[in-house]
Every structure is written in C-alpha cells, then in structure tokens.
Amino acid sequence: MIFIVGIPVMCLLIYTGFVIMNGWVFANIKEPQAVLVKEFPFISVIIPARNEEKSIASCLKSVLNQSWPVDRFEVILINDHSTDATREIALGLAEEYPNLTILDLELKEINSYKKAALTLGISCSKGEIILQTDADCLVHTNWIQTIARYFDTHTALVSGPIQLDYRNHWFEKFQALESMGLVVLGAGSMMRGKPNMVNGANMAFRKSVFEEINGYEGIDGVASGDDELLLQKIHRLGKYELTFTRSRMQLYTSCFQIGVLLNPKD
C-alpha cells in the first residue's frame, strides 16, 4: 500500500521540483538581448492548414500585414487536404497579396501530415529564416520584426510565447492559464540550456540548420512533435544557440489577467 501511494507522491514531488526550477530560472536569469537588425533577412512564414475556413482569413491578414518590409518576407500556406473553403479563401487573398503562395499537399496515408506539409512549404521557401505559426492563430503586426531581432550568427532557433483565447467559462480560463504556465516552463528550460518544450505556433529556425539535420527525418514516424522533436534534433547538435524572445513582462501580465478572471468574485 505504501509503495502504491509512494509512486504518485514521488512523481508529484519530481514534477513540482521541475516546475519550481524552471520558473525560478525564467524569473531570475538575465534575458537574452535582442540583436540590432542592420539588414532585413528574408523571412519565409510557413502555415499548414486543414479545414480552417473560419479562421484562415483573419490569420493570413494578420501575418501579411507586418511592419517588416513586404519585399523581405513571403507567406506560404500549405493546404492539407481541406474539405471546406480554406483553399478558396486563401486563393482569394493571394490575388490581393503577391507575397502569399498557396500549395497543396498531395501525399496520402502518411504518419504525420503536418510534418509533410511543413516540409513541402520549407522546400519551396526562399527565406534564410523559417517562421511558422498555425492557421487558427493571430499575430501582432511586429511579430516578424520581434522574432528576427533574436537571430545572430550563432542562433539556430527562436521561440516565442502564445496566449490562448478564452471565453467567459471557468474551464477555458484554466486552459489558458495552464497554457501560459507551460510557456514559462519551456522558456525557463531553454534559458538554462536544457530545452524540453516549444510551441510550433510561434517558432523560427534557420533553414540551413533544418537542412543540416535532414529536417524531420527520423521523427517523421511520429504523428505529432513537429516542434518539440525538431527542437531536440537541433539541440543535440550542440553547436547552436536556442533562445526565447524577450517577452517576460507580457507573460507576467497575461498570467495576472487570467488569474484575475479566475477569481470567483468576478
């Protein structure tokens, strides 16, 4: 009986220690300094999409309307076998935005459609930096500029925070708070040199490094993990820097706002 109770207690203690350690690192270690952008590197934004007709227009418009020079970035949407109007909506926007390209994933019966979609987009990209997000996300007008400022000559991967949208329901608020906590843990682990989690909805990496590790080769048999497994492949090279954007205050503010909303008195 003691043995049965002891195992979950020990697991809880280990996890608690992990959370405290990474949270402390995130709160106390000096934040990475952004690089002064003297030239504008060409950025390729890759977005895989399947049946996202309700969000694809707003997503693409937020990505396309950036403060970054329009001739220094492209947006590649990969239609992953959508059966709704996702492709048609994207094609309509492509007539308005010349730096938007629509590709169709034609592969069938594969283990990871998202990795295949990303691979297709990256193979057709022109950028030296690959920046990816999801088709149900909205980004800030300075998104590309913020990410690009963290790439120096030794940087291979840059991760940024995400914040879940939530409605006035306690469960969705808890989900948003949990998501923000995971972002903090991922940032803390990355800042102490032992990265363990990242979110592909806000992640960028050098195309040359992606090619150096042969992309998703070796991890393409797993349906998920297009972000975290790629992170581990790059980290194992042991010769590049991986960093998190300087968004600590944004994270604290978001956590506080969600925490206030969780108050039963509200």
Secondary structure, DSSP 8 states (H G I E B T S, - for coil): -HHHHHHHHHHHHHHHHHHHHHHHHHHHS--------SS---EEEEEEESS-TTTHHHHHHHHHS-SS-GGGEEEEEEE-S--SSHHHHHHHHHTT-TTEEEEE----S-S-HHHHHHHHHHHT---SEEEE--TT----TTHHHHHHTT--TTEEEEE--------S-HHHHHHHHHHHHHHHHHHHHHHTT------GGGEEEEHHHHHHTTTTTTTTTSSS-TTHHHHHHHHHH-SSEEEE-S-HHHHHHHHHHHHHHT-TT-
